[in-house]
């Protein structure tokens, strides 16, 4: 299976935990990980896979030029590398027809292949929403998305690269960024949803992109079946530590951080 991760040097540690969880939760699978970066050193790139068995994991660094993205909104929490997933079809090898993008700040609890092989049914992407209905409606109004259109989280994103190469207009992305840079809140995610809301196959966030906030809102919904840790261990594939609440920092709030810590303790290198 082909995976894409975009990263800078600040996320090497969390990425290693993510890769550890990926391999432990998907025994006997081989993953080709394409690592899009701007300026990481050879030593930094080598440290990503240190201790992992190359029989199951191969790393393919790709240095991406961001000259076209000068002027795009960035901040410490949202570096320029976050835009790279939007242009993946332009810099990944033409031999790849599909790829699964994963943020480095998540862990994998279950088999990835069912998602990887899902029928996209003409969509360019598959992803899960991460907001409740009120925020969904606000995003629809803010980004001029028709009612019922998805506002998805871009941290887990299955891509049809063949369709994107044939139909995606990269200039449209750059124009949207230039024209809307002062009203974008989650920059790359806003672009993805504003331009491609009707090209996204919606996934179940409880399974494919579970965050502390989404879990909290779900369990407060009296009409929904509550979800506990046992259910998560048996059913959830990706836990996403999006936002500022990170389990590798002090003061983490929530119950999902235990999964990160469990995998962090099983890293193959003493350096971690």
N, C-alpha and C positions, 0 to 999 in steps of 0.2 A: 504494500500500500504506500502511496505517495502522500507525504505530509509537508505542509509549509508552515514555517514559523518566522516571524519578523522579530528582530531582537537588537538590543545594544548591550554593551558590557555590563550594565547594571542588573540584567536579568539572567545572567548565566546560572546563578544558584537555583532560582525557581525553575528555570528550564530543565536543569538536571533532575530535579524532583519530578517534574512532569514526565520526562522521558523514562525515569525509573518506574513510575506508576503505569505508564503506557506498556512497558515490556512485561511487568509483573501481571498486569490484568489481561494481557493478550499473548499468552505463551505460544511458542512455535510460529508466531507471525513474524514477517520481516517488514521493517519500515524504512523507506528511503526518505530522509528528512532534508528538505531544501531549506537552508537557513539564509534568509534575506537580511543583509546588514549593510551599513553604510561605511564603517571604518574600523571594524574589529581587527585586532592583530592575529597573526598566525597562532601565537600561544593561547590567546583567548579562545579562538575557534577550536584548537586541539583540546582544551580543557572541557569543552561541552560533552564530549563522548568518552572522556577518560574513565576506564574501568568497565564500560559497556561492551558486550560481546558483539563483534562486527557481523556475526552470523545472523543477528536479529536486527541490527541497527546500522545504517550507513548514513553518513553526513555529507551533504553537498552544499558548501557555502557559495552564495551568490552575492557579490558586491554590487549594490544598486546605486546608481547615480541619482541624486535628488535635486539636480539643478532645475528641473522643471517645476519643482515644488517650492522654490524660493518665494516667500510671501504667504504661503499657506499657514493657517493658524496652528501654532504649536505651543506647548507649555511643558513644564517638568513632568507632569503626569501623562501627557499625550505627546510623545516625541514624534518627529517627522517620519520615523520608521512605520508608524501606524498606518500611513497611507499606502504602503507598499502592497498590501493585499489587494487594493483596488486595481492595481496595474499588473497583477500576477501573470496574466496571460501574455504580457509583453516581454517578460524577462525569463520565464521558465522555459525549459526545453520544449520544442515543438512535438516531441515524442510523447509528451504527457497529455492525456485527454481529460483527466480529472484529478483533482487534488483536494485534500482536506486541510484547511487552514485551522491552526490551533494557537490561541494565545499561550504564552509561556506561564501565565499565572493561573493555571488550572491543574487538576489531577484527574486521572482516568481510573474509573472503578470497574469498567465492564468492557465487553467486546466492541471493537470499533468497526469491524467489517460490515455488520448490518446497515450502519449508516453509510459507510463508504460505497456500498453497492446499491443503495436505494435508487429507485426509478425517479429521476428528476422530472419526468413528464413535461419536458419542454422548458422547464425553468433553468435559469443560469446558476442559481444558488439554492442551498437549503440551509436554514438557520432557525433559531428559536427566539421568540420574544422574551424580554426579561422585565417587562413593566406591567402594572395592573391597568385596569380599564380606564381610569381617570387620566393617568399619565399617557396612555396610548392615545386617547382623544386629543390631549394637548399637543402631542407630537404630530398628529394628523393635521391639526390646525397650523402649527408652527412651520411645518414642511410642505404644506399643501398636498397631503396624501389623502386620496379618497377614503371615505369611511369603509372600514373592513380591510384596508391595506395593512400589511404587517409593519411594525416597527421592531426590528429584530436586533439582537446583540450580535456584533461582528466577531466575537471571540471564538466561536465555533462556526465555521463557514465552509460547507462543501461547495466546490466550484466545478462547473462544466467548462473546462479550458477550451475545448474545441469550439463550443458555441461562442464563448467570449472572444476568441481570436477572430471569428468570422463576423461578429455583429457588434461588439462593444466599441464605442467611440471614446477614445482616451481624451480627446480634446474637449468633449462634453464634460468630463469629470473636472478637468482643469478650469474650464469656464465657470462651472458651478462653484468651485472653491473660491475663485476670484470674486465672483459676484455676491457670494453669501458668507464670506469669511467672518463678518462681524456679528452674525446671528446664529452661527453654529455653536452648539453646546458640546456635543461629543463628535468632533469633526469628521473623522472617517466614517463613523457610523451614521451620521446625518446624511452624508453624501450617498452612502449605500442605500439607505432607505428612501431618500428623496428621489433618486434617479431610477431605482430598480425595485420599488415596492411590489410591482406586478410580475417580477421575474424571480421571486423568492418563494420557495416551497417552505411552508411553516412546519417546524418540528415541535415536539413536546418539550418545554423547558425543564420539566421535572426530571426528564431522562437525559436530555442532550445539552443543557446549559443551566445547571442549578446553582443559584447564588444564595447567600444568606438573606438578602432582601426579598427575593422571589419566594423563598421558602417561608419567610415570615408572613408575607401577604397571603400566600396560599393557605397557611394554617389558621389565619384569622378569618378566612372565608367560611362561614357556617354552612354554606351549601356544598363545600368541597370535602372530600375524604382526607382527613389529616395524614400527613406524611411524617414518619419518624425515622430514626437512624437505621433501624432494621430494614425498612422499606428501601431506603437510599442505598444501602449496601447491596441489596438484591436487584435493584432496578435502574439506578442512575448510572449513566456512562461517564458524563463529564461534570465535575464540580468546578465552578469558575469563581475565583476570588477577585472579582472585578471591583473597581473603585479603590478607595484609600484603605479599606479594611483588609490588611494582608496578614496571613498567619505566620509569616517569618519575621514579623515586627511585634514589638511589645504592645500590649493593649488590644489584641485582637478580640472582637466581640462576635459571639455566635457559637454554633455547635459543629460547623463543618470544618473548622481548622484542624480537628483531630485527624482527618484523613491526610492532610498535608504532612502533619508530624509523623504519622505512621510510615509514609513512604520516604520521608527525609531520613528516617532511622535505618532504611534499607538501602541507601545509596552505596554503590560499589567502591567508592574511593574514600580513603581516610581523610582526604583533603576537605571533604564536606562536613 
